Structures are given as structure tokens and as C-alpha cells.
Amino acid sequence: MAASEVRTQIYLPRRLHRALGDTARRRGVSMAQLLREGAEIVLRQAEEGPPDPLAALIGSVKSGPADLSENHDDYLNPPGTRRKR
């Protein structure tokens, strides 16, 4: 264990423990390494925030208001249901 690491104990469901062990063996790494990689992914996603559910629509509209990309919530949500900014 590197000096900058902290030992942590967790409880995993048997199914998850077995799947992690299988994956670690296939990849030739330790279960601890898989868990560290998974934690990094979760933290990176948390920093990015939730995905925009309308992101798939980007570029799909050929015409419309000039400010549609910035104010899509105002156009897609009826009055009274708009999110607070």
C-alpha cells in the first residue's frame, strides 16, 4: 500500500463481489484497483453533473428562434412549469 493510500473496508453483495473478482482476474488487476477505477468514474460523473436529457436534440432542428439553444427550457416547458434558474 502506498503511503498516500488509506485502507477502507466495505461490504459488497456476493453477486457484486464475485463479478468484481471475475473481472479483476480477466484484466489481470486486483479487485482494489477495479474499485479505485470505479470510484474515480463516479466522482468524475458527479463533477460533470447530470446529463442534459435534451442533448440528443442538438443539431436536429433546422430552424427556429435564434435563441433556441440557450433558452430551450423556456420553449419546451409550458408557462408555470419552468425551472428556476
Backbone as JSON, one array per atom type, in Angstrom:
{
  "sequence": "MAASEVRTQIYLPRRLHRALGDTARRRGVSMAQLLREGAEIVLRQAEEGPPDPLAALIGSVKSGPADLSENHDDYLNPPGTRRKR",
  "N": [[0.84, -1.17, 0.0], [0.59, 2.17, -0.88], [2.02, 5.12, 0.6], [0.29, 7.26, 0.44], [-2.21, 6.19, 0.4], [-5.31, 5.14, 1.89], [-6.54, 2.69, 3.99], [-9.57, 1.0, 3.54], [-12.56, -0.53, 4.5], [-15.21, -2.34, 3.08], [-18.56, -3.6, 2.6], [-19.85, -5.89, 0.31], [-22.45, -7.02, -1.86], [-22.76, -10.55, -2.47], [-22.99, -11.29, -5.2], [-21.97, -9.03, -6.54], [-19.37, -8.98, -5.5], [-18.37, -11.4, -6.52], [-18.54, -10.9, -9.29], [-16.78, -8.73, -9.52], [-14.38, -9.99, -8.77], [-14.13, -11.89, -10.86], [-13.89, -10.16, -13.08], [-11.58, -8.74, -12.38], [-9.66, -10.79, -12.44], [-9.75, -11.48, -15.18], [-8.8, -9.11, -16.31], [-6.35, -8.95, -15.16], [-5.74, -7.5, -12.87], [-6.03, -6.2, -9.49], [-8.88, -6.58, -7.28], [-9.13, -4.35, -5.71], [-7.96, -2.39, -7.33], [-9.86, -2.25, -9.39], [-12.03, -1.25, -7.93], [-10.99, 1.25, -7.15], [-10.76, 2.46, -9.69], [-13.46, 2.48, -10.41], [-14.49, 4.2, -8.42], [-13.21, 6.58, -9.15], [-14.47, 7.06, -11.62], [-17.15, 7.46, -10.83], [-16.85, 9.77, -9.23], [-15.91, 11.6, -11.16], [-18.14, 11.73, -12.86], [-19.96, 12.84, -11.06], [-18.9, 15.38, -10.74], [-19.31, 16.42, -13.27], [-22.02, 16.64, -13.38], [-25.56, 15.93, -13.86], [-26.55, 14.37, -16.97], [-27.72, 16.3, -19.75], [-30.99, 15.92, -20.63], [-31.91, 16.68, -23.08], [-29.81, 16.78, -24.78], [-29.44, 15.07, -26.96], [-30.92, 16.23, -28.92], [-29.47, 18.25, -30.01], [-28.52, 20.0, -32.83], [-30.51, 18.85, -34.37], [-32.6, 20.41, -35.13], [-33.61, 22.36, -37.75], [-34.5, 24.97, -38.12], [-35.79, 27.8, -36.32], [-36.33, 29.77, -33.33], [-33.78, 32.23, -32.81], [-32.52, 32.11, -30.35], [-32.92, 29.57, -29.41], [-31.17, 27.45, -28.65], [-30.03, 28.38, -26.28], [-32.22, 28.95, -24.67], [-33.9, 26.7, -24.52], [-35.4, 25.41, -22.52], [-37.34, 27.29, -21.87], [-38.87, 27.29, -24.18], [-39.74, 24.65, -24.42], [-41.06, 23.92, -22.09], [-44.22, 24.38, -20.65], [-45.76, 27.53, -19.67], [-45.51, 28.36, -16.21], [-44.47, 25.92, -15.41], [-41.83, 26.08, -15.66], [-38.35, 25.69, -14.91], [-36.61, 27.06, -12.12], [-33.97, 29.4, -12.31]],
  "CA": [[0.0, 0.0, 0.0], [1.37, 3.41, -0.96], [1.88, 5.98, 1.78], [-0.82, 8.19, 0.25], [-3.47, 5.46, 0.37], [-5.97, 4.88, 3.16], [-7.22, 1.39, 3.97], [-11.01, 1.12, 3.74], [-13.28, -1.81, 4.46], [-16.6, -2.21, 2.64], [-19.31, -4.84, 2.43], [-20.42, -5.99, -1.03], [-23.3, -8.18, -2.1], [-21.98, -11.66, -3.03], [-23.0, -11.23, -6.66], [-21.04, -7.98, -6.96], [-18.02, -9.44, -5.14], [-17.99, -12.44, -7.49], [-18.34, -10.26, -10.6], [-15.53, -7.96, -9.44], [-13.27, -10.94, -8.79], [-14.01, -12.41, -12.23], [-13.39, -9.1, -13.96], [-10.19, -8.47, -12.0], [-8.81, -11.88, -12.98], [-9.67, -11.34, -16.65], [-7.98, -7.94, -16.64], [-5.03, -9.08, -14.56], [-5.56, -6.46, -11.85], [-6.67, -6.55, -8.23], [-10.22, -6.03, -7.05], [-8.94, -3.0, -5.18], [-7.73, -1.5, -8.47], [-11.16, -2.03, -10.04], [-12.82, -0.37, -7.07], [-10.44, 2.61, -7.27], [-11.17, 2.97, -11.01], [-14.9, 2.76, -10.34], [-14.69, 5.39, -7.61], [-12.8, 7.72, -9.98], [-15.52, 7.29, -12.62], [-18.3, 8.03, -10.13], [-16.52, 11.15, -8.85], [-15.84, 12.41, -12.38], [-19.52, 11.96, -13.29], [-20.59, 13.75, -10.11], [-18.4, 16.73, -11.04], [-19.89, 16.86, -14.54], [-23.46, 16.86, -13.19], [-26.4, 15.0, -14.63], [-26.58, 14.65, -18.41], [-28.86, 17.07, -20.24], [-31.86, 14.98, -21.36], [-32.19, 17.19, -24.42], [-28.56, 16.85, -25.53], [-29.57, 14.34, -28.22], [-31.59, 17.08, -29.9], [-28.55, 19.26, -30.55], [-28.29, 19.89, -34.27], [-31.6, 18.19, -35.07], [-33.58, 21.42, -35.53], [-33.06, 23.13, -38.88], [-34.86, 26.37, -37.99], [-36.46, 28.12, -35.06], [-35.88, 31.04, -32.76], [-32.33, 32.38, -32.77], [-32.01, 31.81, -29.01], [-33.45, 28.27, -29.01], [-30.18, 26.63, -27.97], [-29.82, 28.89, -24.94], [-33.46, 29.04, -23.91], [-34.77, 25.59, -24.9], [-36.35, 25.12, -21.44], [-38.46, 28.23, -21.98], [-39.7, 26.92, -25.33], [-40.26, 23.29, -24.31], [-41.89, 23.77, -20.9], [-45.32, 25.34, -20.66], [-45.68, 28.54, -18.61], [-45.89, 27.87, -14.89], [-43.73, 24.71, -15.07], [-40.41, 26.33, -15.97], [-37.41, 25.56, -13.8], [-35.99, 28.3, -11.62], [-32.53, 29.48, -12.63]],
  "C": [[0.89, 1.24, 0.0], [1.08, 4.28, 0.26], [0.69, 6.93, 1.66], [-2.18, 7.5, 0.21], [-3.99, 5.22, 1.77], [-6.72, 3.57, 3.03], [-8.69, 1.6, 4.33], [-11.64, -0.25, 3.63], [-14.72, -1.55, 4.04], [-17.24, -3.59, 2.57], [-19.97, -4.8, 1.06], [-21.39, -7.16, -1.08], [-22.46, -9.28, -2.76], [-21.88, -11.61, -4.55], [-21.99, -10.21, -7.17], [-19.6, -8.38, -6.66], [-17.51, -10.46, -6.15], [-17.69, -11.81, -8.85], [-17.06, -9.43, -10.61], [-14.32, -8.88, -9.5], [-13.04, -11.51, -10.17], [-13.4, -11.38, -13.17], [-11.93, -8.77, -13.66], [-9.26, -9.54, -12.55], [-8.65, -11.76, -14.49], [-8.75, -10.2, -17.05], [-6.58, -8.02, -16.07], [-4.71, -7.98, -13.56], [-6.24, -6.93, -10.56], [-8.08, -5.99, -8.17], [-10.12, -4.6, -6.53], [-8.73, -2.0, -6.32], [-9.04, -1.22, -9.21], [-12.02, -1.08, -9.24], [-12.31, 1.07, -7.12], [-10.85, 3.24, -8.6], [-12.64, 3.33, -11.01], [-15.19, 4.01, -9.54], [-14.3, 6.64, -8.4], [-13.87, 8.07, -11.0], [-16.73, 7.96, -11.97], [-18.04, 9.49, -9.75], [-16.46, 12.08, -10.05], [-17.25, 12.73, -12.88], [-20.24, 12.93, -12.36], [-20.15, 15.19, -10.36], [-19.04, 17.29, -12.3], [-21.36, 17.19, -14.38], [-24.26, 15.91, -14.05], [-26.41, 15.36, -16.11], [-27.84, 15.44, -18.77], [-29.74, 16.13, -21.05], [-32.17, 15.44, -22.78], [-30.94, 17.26, -25.29], [-28.65, 16.14, -26.88], [-30.24, 15.17, -29.3], [-30.67, 18.1, -30.56], [-28.29, 18.98, -32.02], [-29.44, 19.28, -35.04], [-32.66, 19.18, -35.58], [-32.96, 22.3, -36.61], [-33.39, 24.62, -38.79], [-35.57, 26.57, -36.66], [-35.94, 29.43, -34.54], [-34.35, 31.07, -32.65], [-31.74, 31.99, -31.42], [-32.47, 30.44, -28.52], [-32.43, 27.44, -28.24], [-29.94, 27.08, -26.54], [-31.06, 28.82, -24.07], [-34.43, 27.9, -24.22], [-35.77, 25.25, -23.8], [-37.58, 26.02, -21.54], [-39.41, 27.85, -23.12], [-40.38, 25.56, -25.15], [-41.15, 23.06, -23.1], [-43.0, 24.81, -20.91], [-45.16, 26.36, -19.52], [-46.17, 27.96, -17.28], [-45.15, 26.61, -14.47], [-42.23, 24.87, -15.33], [-39.57, 26.21, -14.72], [-36.88, 26.92, -13.4], [-34.51, 28.27, -11.97], [-31.78, 30.17, -11.55]]
}
